[in-house]
Amino acid sequence: MVKPTLNLLGGLGSSAEYWKFVLPHFSKYTPTPIELPGFGNNKSDSFRNNDELARSLINLTKPGEDILACGFGALVALRVATIDPYHFRNFIILAPIGAFIGKKQPKIFPQYLGGIPFLKFLISVNPSLLKKYLTIAPRDNEIFEIIARGIKNYSALKSILNLISPVDALDLFDYIDNNVRILWGAKNNVIDISHIAAWDSILKRANLSITIKNDWGHFPYFDDPPGFVKTVEDESESFKSHTKAGRLKLAKIAGLNVPEFCVVEKYIDEFKPDNTKSFVIRSGFSNEDKADSSEPGLHKSFLRIRPEDVEQKVNELFSNGADEVIIQKYIEPLVSGVAFVRNISTEIEWVNGHLEGLTSGKVTPQSAVISKMQNGWEVGWNKSMDESPFIVMISYLNEFLLNCISKFHYEHCNIEWAWDGLEFYLLQLRPVTNFGWRRLISSANLDEILPKQVSNLMNEAQIKAAKSIGRLYALWDYRTIENNEPFTVEFNHAQYINCDLFLSSFKNWGLPAKLFFREIGGYSPEPRFNFFRFILTIPKFIKMLILARQKVKMSYLKLLDFEVELNHLLKLNSPHREYLIRHWFIRYYLFITRTNIVLKACLSSAGGNFMGNPKTVYSEMLQTKFPHRVKFESDPASERKVEKFYHVSSFPKWNLFLRIWSAIGLPGMRGRYIEIREWYRDNNMRLIQRLHFALKGTEAFGLSEAVRLKSGTFWQNSGVDESADFNDSIPSIIYPGDVIGIIGKDILIVDALEPGHFEEYKNAKAVIARNGGMLSHGAILLREIKKPSAIISNFPDNLSGKLVNFKNGVITLMDNLNSKI
């Protein structure tokens, strides 16, 4: 029997020699050490970006193999999954870097070399300088020398450090769906184990499992080669990450306040408790708490269970099909609730006592919204202010909740919490799936560049690239990573520009909202100009100006890379050809959108055009000469009649004086950057022209369900036009929609938002609840199945049997299907 190949890829400064002690111990795999360009004996340094480095790894390996990658090597390996998801079969990742880049820097020693030859020489002379970074057993000197040789031969250092960026190191990782297993040592003194919770969010759609080794440090393949190989080849110590129990384990490791618990995976014969008097028994199912579907409340849990009844309740849950059961210490709360948390805004609902009534939808809770944006974003705050003594604790609760999501890489989370009068507890945490935040969104200029109903391919690209696009501003301000706002968000199936991504940065920088809305249309009085914040941000503005100009200069080389890759895919003879081309477009769309934002930054800081106002490509444009320029050209599916192709044209030529003038950030360059912008747009369309004829007639070019029906600026949770309504009134719309039907027959009326109505929810045209909270399990389910729904208290019985139009929570009586009363 042929053993599968396991490629071994080290981290920064590593070489193939790192693996010499583990190679003899593999029995399940055929191990193959790999050296990336610039590592060890691979003297090639021919890469400019993360994608090129990932393609180097593809060329060094074969399709269908497995890979074990460490530290920075893990970033490169996972990048392969965003380019060719079929290349590697399984990923085994050891202590990856990538989480919190730019804030919590890992203590990776080569990172601090900065390419300085003297330090490299110092280590080669005295390798024991590395001792404080290692936890190594018997062969100390030999291992130090191996590491020192790796660093000495590490020619790619400067290039690599430029690639470890919070902007693009994790591009599209949130849509990797391969098998990934992460290994981490609890004694790792280089990349702390608390980082591991972040990877639950970074790889939120991967089939992710995790192995924690309490006695491992950063280099377990040096410390204990046989034990390291045994763990790699045996997955029995792993646990699934994207589960109820998995996230509680990760929260505990990250230092969050979680009530004591244990997890069982099969029937138990007896249960021996400690001094705990009461327990919560929670079922765990593999289909719960996923990135796109959480399905909360569909399965049983038991509260206040006495120790002697634990065994019976656990086995009952297994009889009902549970994959695992959590036995957790019961906290008797004074107040408990549910919060939907993002860094700039927290939407909270709470009840006195345990939150059972809230999550079941039987109780209408008290609520508050706390936002760093304040005013229009804090709808609900004043309403609850006078109604609950707990309101004085809200700011402390918000700090606790923000700390929770920070451990999970600032993922927007649905958190169940409790307060016992002394401290806050995390009871459950899952990603937010489909929720209409109190978030300002806009059609902006989408109506100019995209049809109302985009293609499946464009809709897929907008959704998958949204989070990665939003990280661009971390190039000059890390707070963008913390806010974790996507570039576009959904309203009524369609994608709209997320104004909160930009306005949250404007607030941090002291800039008024009118500067943003002057560009895209719409209106918001917040944020306002803040002189103090503006002055403090001036160094960031200078950094933005210089870095944006550098990024634009690099766009030409990146365009050429995409052209070469597309040409290769068009010639590919593979059953995966169409899928890989779609994948190419998603990455290309990410590049296009980011570069457009960078060009905007260049133009906004260009300061006039006294350095020249050259003609642009538009001055020569005729439809006969430019068949790749059409109406709604940004969507590759838009009709292109002439099958004629052009290569990427040369970057506009500037003389040495202009290049220096631009590089140091001097003004007068507006005309020059308009020239680049139009060159860039034209060349984008040259590649999209080729893509159009490659995918024409395929499912990718079918019309998506997404139709943009609204224009202007409005709130995501209500659809209310911002310019018309910036106040504290908010309809209780669970999911927006417009349907006509008979009350009680087509439009389901329920007294409470109980998850038990799930089948009825699916069959109804719309759902109206008289009681319940926007964060209850029933409300979450309705959003996940995208069912038009609302909470309307005291909904009258006398409308039963009436034909009505239900539109975004508003009921209008109908005389017939076409006539309103």
N, C-alpha and C positions, 0 to 999 in steps of 0.2 A: 504494500500500500504506500502510495506517494504521500509524504507529509506536506502539509501546506507551508508555504514560505511566510516567515515573519520578518519583515524588514525592521531593522533596529536603527533609530534615528536619535542622536543625542541633542543636547541643548546648546546654548551659547558656548563657543570655545571648545566644543567636543571634537572627537575624532573616532574613527573605527576602532582604535586601540582601547577605547573606553569599555568595549564589550568583551574583551579577551577572557575575563574570568568567568563569564556566564555561558559562553558558547558551548562548553562541554556538557552542560547540565540539561539542555533542552531535549525532550523526548517526543513531545506532541508536534513541534514545529521544526522546520529547517531554518535556523536563524541566519540572516544576511545583514551585516552592518552596512549602513549607507552614509556617505559623506556628501553634504550639500556643497555647492560652489563656494570656495573660500574657506572650507573646513578641512582640517587634516591634510591629506595628500591631494585633495581636489583643488587645484590652483586656479580654476576658472572663477572669475568674479563678474561674470557677464549677466547681471540682473539689476534692474532699476526699481522694481516694485515687488510687492507680495505675490502678485499673480505670476510674474516671471519666475520667482523662486519656487512656487508651487508647480509650475510646469517643468522646471528642472527635476523636481522629485518624481513627477509622472514619467519623465524620460529615463530616470534611473531605476524604475521599478516596472513590474508587469501587472496588467489588469487582473483582478480577482485575488490578489495577495492580501495579507493582513499587514498592519504596521503597528509597531510600538514606538511612540515618540515622546520625548521628554522636553519640558520647559519650552523654549522658543521653538524647538522642532515640532512640538504639538501644534503650534499656530500654523506652521507650514503644512503639516499633514492635514489638518482640518480645512485649510484653504483649498486643498485638492478636492474636497467634497463639494465645494461651491462651484468648482469648474467642471469636474467630471464625477458625479455622485457614484458612478458605477466602477470607478477605478480600484479603490480599496474595498475589500469585503468587510473587514472589521477594524476598528480603531481602538488601540489600547494606549491610553494617555497617562503619563506619569507627571504629576505636579506641574500642570501647564501654566505658563504666564499668559496674560491677556486681560485678566480682571483687574480693575482699578488702575490701569495704566494712566500715568499722569498724576495720580493722587497717592496711592499706597504702593510706592515702588518696591518690588522685591529686592532682597539683598543679594542680587546676582553679581558676584565679584567682577567678572569680565565687563559688566556694564560700566563700572567705574574706571576701567582702564582708559576709556575714551580714545583708544587708538594710540596712546602715548608709548612710543617705543621704549622709553626708559623703564616704565613699569613692567612691560613685557619682559625686558631684559632682567629686571630685578627678580621676577618670579622664576625665570629659567635658572637663575643662579641660586636662589633660595626658595624652593617650592614650599617649604614649611610655612611660609607666609599665609598659605591657604587654609591652615589648620582650623582656624576658628569658624570657617564656613562648612566644615565637614564633620560627620560623625563616623569615623572609620575605625575598624578593628585592626587585625594583625599586620597587614602589609603596608603600613603607613607610607614609608619612603617611596616604595615602588609606585603607589597610587598617586602620591604628590607629583612624582616625575611624569607620569602619564598625563595628568591634568596640565602640568606646566608645559609639556610639549604641545598639547592641543592648543593652548593659548598662544604659544610662541608661533605656531603655524597658522594662526587664525587671521587670515588676510582679509576676511569679509567684515571685520568688526565695525568699521565706520558705516559701511553700507547697511548692515543689519540693524544697527541702532536707529537709523533713520526710518526703518520699517516698523519699529515697535511704537506705534502711534495710537492714541485713543481714537483718532478719526477713523482709520480704516483697518486696524489689526483684526477686528471681529466682524468684518463685512459679511452680511448675509448668514452668519452663523446661526441666527435664530430660525432659519429654515433648513438647516441640516437635519436629515431624518435617518441617517445611517445608524448602525450599531456602534455605540461608543461606550467604552468602559474606562473610568478614571481611577487611578491608583494614587494614594496620598499617604505620606508618613506623618504621624502625629508629632514627631520630633524634628520635622523639617524646619531648620533655622534659616532657610533662604527664602522660601515662599511659604508663608504661614498657612496652616491647615484651615484657618478661618476663611480663606479665599474659596474654599470648596463649595460653599453654598451659592456663590455667584454663578458657578458653572451650571447649576440647575436652571438658571434663567438664560444664560448665554446660549446653551444648547437646549432650548425649551421644547424643541420638536424631535430631538434625537431619541433613539431607544437607549436611554442613558442608565448605566449601572455604576455603582461606586464601591470601591474597596478601601477601607481605612485600616492601616497597619500601625498599631500603637508603638512598635519598637523601630519603625523606619525613620531615617533622616532624609536628607535630600538626595543621597547617592546610595540607595539600597543595593544596586548592582555591584558596588564596591564592598559594602558592609557585609552582606551575606548572599553571595551569588547563588548557592543552591536554593535558599529560602525565597529569593527574589524570583527565580525561574518557576518554582513551585506555585507561587501566587499568580504569576502571569498565566500559567497553563491551567490553573484550577479556579473556577469562578464561584466556588461554593461559599466564599466569605463575602460575596457582593450583595448589595441590596439595590432595588430599583429606586431611582431618584424621583421620578415624576409621579409619586403616589402620596397619599395622605401621610403615611408613616415615614416615607423617604424624606419629605420636606421637614417633618418634625425632627428627624435625626439631624438633618443639616442645620436647622435652626439652633438646635442644642449645641452642636459643634461650633457654630458661629458665635455662641455666647448669649443667645437670646433667652428670655425667661419663659421656659416651657415647663408646665407641670410634669413631674416625673412620670415616665411611661415605659412600657416594654411592648415588643411586637412578637406575636406568635403567628406561625404560618401553617399550622395544622391543628387538628383536634388535640385537646389536652386532657390528661387523666386526673390531674389535681393542680391546685393553685395554692402556692404558699406565699401569702402576702406579708409585707412588713407591718408596721403599726398603722397603716392607712385604714381608715374606717369606711371609706366609700370610694367607689370607682366609677369612671365612665368607660363603657365598652363600645368602641367604634369599629365599624366594618370598613374594610378597605377593598376596593374593586379596581381592576386594571383599567377600566374605562372611565374612571373618575379623574377630575383635577388635571386635565390635559390643557395644553396651550390654547386649543380651539374649542374645547368642549369640556366643561367641568362637571355637568350633570349632578349638582349637589342635592342632597336630600332625598334621592331616589332609593337609598338603602338604609337599613335600620341602624340605630345606635341606641344604647341604653344608658340612662343617667342614674346616679345615686344607687349603685349596685353594691350590696354587702359582700364582704370577702367570700362568704360561704356560697354565694350565688354566681360568682364569677365564672367558674368552670362551665356551668349550664348555659350561661348567656354566650360565652365564647363559642361553644360547640353548636349552639343554635344558629349563630351567624355563619359558621362554616357550612352548616346544613343548607343555608339559603344561598350558598355559592360564593361567599366571600373568599378573596384570594389571601387576605391577611387580616388580623384583628389586632387593634391597639387597646391595651389595658392601661388606662391612665388615671392617675390620682385625681379625684374629684375636687375641684375648687368651688367653695360655696361663695358666689360673688354677691356683692351689694348691687353692682351694676355690671351688665355685660352687653355686648353688641357686636355689630358687624361694621367694618369700615372698608371702603374702596379707596385705596391710597395710591397717589402718585406724588412725586416730589413737590409739585407746585400746588397741589390741592388734595384735601382729604374730605371725603363725604362719609359721614358717620351717622349710624342709627343705633339707639340703645334703649334698653328696658331695665327696669329694676329687677333684681334677681337674675336667674339664669336666662340665656338668650333663646331657649327652646321655643318660646312663643313667637319670637321675632323671626327666626329662620323658617318656622313652619308656616308663616304668613297669617297666623291667627290673631296677632296683636299688631295694632298700629303703633309704631315706636315714636320716640322723640328723635329729632334729627338736627344736625348742624353741618355746615360746610365751611371749612377753614382753608383759605387760599393765600399764598404769598402775593397773588395778584390783587386780592382784596376787593372791596366794593361789589361790582356786578358779578364777580365769581363766587362771592360768599352768600349766595341765596340760601335762606333757611336759618342763618345764624341768629338774626334778630327774633325770628319767630320762636325759637327754642330758648332764648336767653332768659326769659322770665318764668319759664315753666319747670325748670329742674334745678335743684341745688347742685347737681353733678356738673353743671356748666362751668363751675369754677375749676374743675379738673381737666377741662377739655384741652387746654394748651399742653398739659403734661401728657395726656393721652396722645396728642398729636406727635409730640417728641418721640414717644415710645413707638408709635406706628411708623414714623419716618426712619427710625433706627432699624426697624424690622426690614423694610424694603431695601435699605442701604446694604444689608448683608447679602441680599439676593440681587445685587448689581442694579439696584434702583428699578427693578421690574415693577410695573403697576400691579398691585396685588389686592386680592379679596382676603381680608383678615378677620377672623373671629377672635375676640378678645374678652377678657374678664378683669374686673377690679374687685379685690376683696377688702378694700378700705385701707390697705397698706401698700400694695404694689400691683402693677399691671402684669397680666399673663397673656402669652400667645397660645391660643387653643388650636387654631388651624390657619394655614396659609396656602393660597392657590393663586395662580395667575388670573387676572381679569380677562375674560374671554370676549364678551360683547356687551359693552356698556356705554350709554350715552352720557358722557361726562358733562359737567357744566363747563364747556370748553368752546371757545370762539372759533368758528371755522368759516371758510369763504370759498366761493367758486373762483375768485381772483381772475387770472387770465386764462383759466382752463377752457372757457368757452371759445377763446380765440385759437387755441392750438390743438384742441381735441374735440371730436364730435360728442354730442350729448350721450350717445351710447357707444362706448369704446369696445374694442375687440377683447376677446378672452385674454390674448397675450398682453395687451396693454394693461388691462385690469389686474392681471397676475403680477406684472412688474411693479405697478403702483403699490400693491399691497405688500409684496415681499421686500421691496427696497426701502419702504417708508422709514423704518427704525434706523437703518444704516445711513440714509441721507441726512437724517436729523443730527447725526454725530459730527457733521462737518464743522460746526462752530466750535468744537473742542480744539480745533487748530489754534485758537487764541483764547478760549475760555472754557475751563474744565467743567464749569457748572452746567453746561449743556449735557454732559454725560449724566450728571445727577438728575437733571430734569427728565431725561430719557423720553422726550416727546417725539413722536413720528412726524414725518414731513406731511403725509396725508392721512386722513382718518375717514371712517365710513359714516355716511348718513343715508338711510333708505337705500342700502346696497351700494351706492355710488361713492367714489372717493372725492374728498374736498381738501383744500389746503388747510392745514392746522395752524391757525394764527397764534395759538399759545406757544408753539415752538419759538416763534420770533418775538412775540410780545414779552415772554418771560426773560429773554436776553435783553430786550430793550429796557425792561424794568431794572435789571441788574446794572445796566450801563448808564441809567439816568436819562435815556432818550424818550421823547414823547411818542405816543402811538401814531400820531398824525403823519410822521415820517414814513412809517410802514404802510399805512393805508393810502398815502399819496401814490404809492407804487401800484397797489393792487385794487384800489377801490374799497368802499365800505367805510365804517366809522366805529370808533370806540374812544371814549374819553380817557380810558386808562391804558397803560400808565401815562403819567404826566412827566414833564421835564423835571429832573432833580439835579441841581447844579453840583452838589457835593459828590454824588455818584458819578456824574459826568467827568468831573476833574480827576477822580480816582481811576477812571477807566481810560484816560488818554494814553497811557502806555500800551493798553490792549489795542486801541485803535491804530497806533503806529505799527504794532506787531501784525495786526490784521492787514494793513495796507501792504506791508513788505511781503508777507507770506502769500497773500492772494496773488500778487504779481508773479511770485515764483511759481505758484501752482499753475497759472495760466501758461507760462512758458513751457511747462512739462506736458501740457495737454496734447501737443503735436505728437510726441513720442508715444503717448498712450493710445492715441487714435490709430497710429500705425500698428501698434500691437493688436488692437481689436480687429483691424482690417486683415492682418495676417491670420489671426485665429479664425475669423469668419470664413475666409477663403479655404482654410484647411477643413472646416466643418462641412462646407458645401460640397467638397469632394469626397467626404467620408462615406464609406460603404458599410453601414452599421444599422441594425434595427433601432438603435438609440439615437439616430441622427437628428430627427425632429426634436426629440426631448433635449438634446445637447444644444441645438440651435436656440431653443426657447430659453435655456439656461444662460446662454451667451447674451441674449437680449436683456435679461433681467440685470446682469452685471453691467451691460452697456448703458441701460437706462439709468442705473445708479451713477455711473460716470458722467453721463450727459447732464443729469440734474445737478450734481455737485459742481460741475464746471460752470454751469449757468449761474449758480449762486455765487461762485468765486468771481465770475465776470461782473456780476452786479456789484460786488464789493469793490472791484477795481474801478468801475464806472462812477460809483458813488463817491470815491475819494480821488477821482482823476483831476478835479480842479481846472476846468476849462480845456480848450484845445489849441492853445498857442504853440504847441510843439508839432502842429500839423493836423490837417483834416483830410486824409487821403480818401479816394473813392473806395467804395465797398463793392462786394460782389453783386449787390443789387443794381448797381449802376449799369451793369451789362446784362441783366437777367431778362431773358425771353423764354417763354414756355418751350419753344422749339430747341433752344440750346440747353435748357435746364429741365429735362423731363422729370428729374427727381424732386422738383419743388412743386408741391400740389397743395390743395386745400386740406387742412387738418393733417399736415404732413408728419406730425410727431407720432401718430398712430401708424405702425407699419402696415396695418390692414387697409388704410385709406387707398382708394383706387389709383393706380399708376398705369397708364395706358402704353407707354413706350418702354420696351424692355431694352434699355440702354444703360450701360454702367460706366462710372468714372472712378478712378483711383483717388485716394486722399491727395489733395493739392498741397503744395509747399506752404509752410508757415510764412506769414507776411515778413518781409525782410526789413530789418531796421539797421541803421548804421551803428557803429560803436558808441557814438555820443548818446543816441537815443536809448541804447541798451543800458548804459551806465545811469542815465537820467531816471529811467524806470526803476532800476534795481535799488536805488537809494531812496525811492518813494517820493520824488519831486512831482509837482503839479504840472498841469497843462497837457495831460496825456489822454483826455477824453476822446478826441478824434481817433487816436491810435487804437484805443481799446474798443471803440465801435467797429473799427476795421477788423480787429481780431474776433469780436463777437459774431459778425456776419460771416467771416471766413469759417468760424467754428460751426455755425448753424448749417451752412452749406455743405460742409464735409460730413456732418452727422447724417444729413439726408442722402448723401452718396452711399453710405453704408446701409441705411435703412431701405434704399432702393433695391439693393441686392437681396436684403433680407425678405422684402416683400415678394419677390418672384420665387424665392426659395420655399416660402411657406404658403403661397397662394393656394386656396382651395382646401387647406387643412383646418382642423378643429380650432387651431390657435387663432385663426382669423374669423371665427364665428362671433356673432354679437353676444356680449356678456349680458347678464341680468342687470348690470349696473347702468342706470340711466340718471344723469344729473338733471333733476327737475327744478332745483332752486338756484337762484343767482344771488349775488351779494354776500353780505356777512351776517351770520346768524349763529345761535347757540346749538350745539350738537344735540343736547338732551331734549330740546323742544322744537327746534326749527323756527323759533321766533327771530324775526329780523332784528339785528342788533341796533340799527339806526333808528328803528321805530320803538324799541322796547328795551331799555337798559335799566331795569328796576328789580325789585325783590320778588316779583311774581313769577312762578314757574309751574307750568302744568305738570301733573304727575304722570308723565308719559313714560311707560316702560320701554316700548319700542314703537316708533312712528309708523304711520301707514295710512292708506286711504282705501276703505272698502265699503261696499253697499251690501246690506243684508238684514235679516229679520232678527230682532232682539230675542234671545232665548233659543233660537234655532241656528242661525249662522254665526251670530255674535254671542259667545258664551258669557253668562253673568255668574260670578262666583262670590261668595261672601268672604273667602280668605284665599290668599295665594299659596295654597298647599301644593307641594310637589306631587302629591297623589293624584292630581288632576291631569297629569302629563299627557295621557292618551287623548283626553278631551281637548287639551290645548292644541295638540297637533291637528285635530280634525276640524277645529273651529276656524272661521275666517278671521275673527278677532276675539279678544278677551278683555272683559272689564271686571275689575275686582272692587268690592266695596271696602275691603280692609287689606292691610298688609303694607310692607315697606318696599322701597325701591331696591333694597339690597337683600331681600329675602331670597330663599332658594327658588321659590316659584317664579319670582321676577327674573332671576338669572336664567332659568330654563326658557322662559318666553323670549328673552333676548337671543339666546343661543339658537332657537329655531326661527328667529326673525319674524315673530308673530305680532302684528299690530295689537297693542294692548295699553291699558292705562288703569290707574287707581282713581276711581271716582266715588268719594264717600257719599253715603246716603243716596245711592243711585235708585231712582223711583221704580216701583213695581209696575206702575201703570203703562210703562213703555213696552212691556212684554208683548211680543207678537207684532210689533210695529216695524215697518220698513224704514230703515234709517241709513244715513251716510255717516260712517265713523271715520273721522279724519283727524289724526294727531290729537286724540283725546276729546275732540269736539263732536257732539251728536247733533245731526240735522235730520228732521223728519222728511220723508220722501213721499210724494204723491204716487209716483211710479219710478221706474229705474232711471228715468231721465229728468224728472221734474222735482225740484226741492220745494218744501213748504216754508 
